[in-house]
Amino acid sequence: MTPEQFRQLAETWGGDVERWPAPTREAARRIAATAEGAAVLDQQSRLDRLLAVAPEIEAARVDRSSFLVLQRLAAIPQQHRPALHQRLLRWPALVPAASLACSVMVGVWLAGALPYVHPPSDPLSVMSGVFDVYAMGFGSVQ
């Protein structure tokens, strides 16, 4: 293991060599015994301790921040709102209609794709056949 690989592993896995992948630990311990390796681990350990401290945020501050964001969003003039948002507000039945159309298409596909001769015996086989085209033999190259 090179010192650069050691540094990359320390930046990825932190300052505790015991958290590193098992195949790299022995070589890492040898480099950690040097002054340069110990400095890298010390720096990463300090960063680990810094990241381990959860910030203390009061619930009132979170509520105020959320409220201010909502106020700013509401203050955006109507002409600056996205056109898609305005179209969706005009057609409230668009989402249920699209859901129904997708359901019909999946139902028709299932009716044609599932074999009629030997029905599957368990739900896992059905799901495998639905989501894996190769399980049914449709995707084989000839």
Number of C-alpha atoms within 10 A of each C-alpha: 11 10 14 9 11 20 19 13 17 23 17 11 16 23 24 13 18 14 11 16 10 9 8 14 15 13 12 22 15 11 18 20 11 10 9 13 19 15 14 20 20 17 15 20 17 13 14 16 11 10 10 9 8 7 7 6 8 8 9 9 10 11 10 11 12 11 12 12 11 11 11 9 11 10 9 10 8 10 8 7 11 9 11 9 9 12 11 12 11 10 9 10 10 13 11 10 11 11 11 12 12 12 12 12 12 13 12 11 12 14 11 10 14 15 12 9 6 7 10 14 8 8 9 10 12 15 11 13 19 17 10 13 13 12 13 15 10 10 10 9 5 3
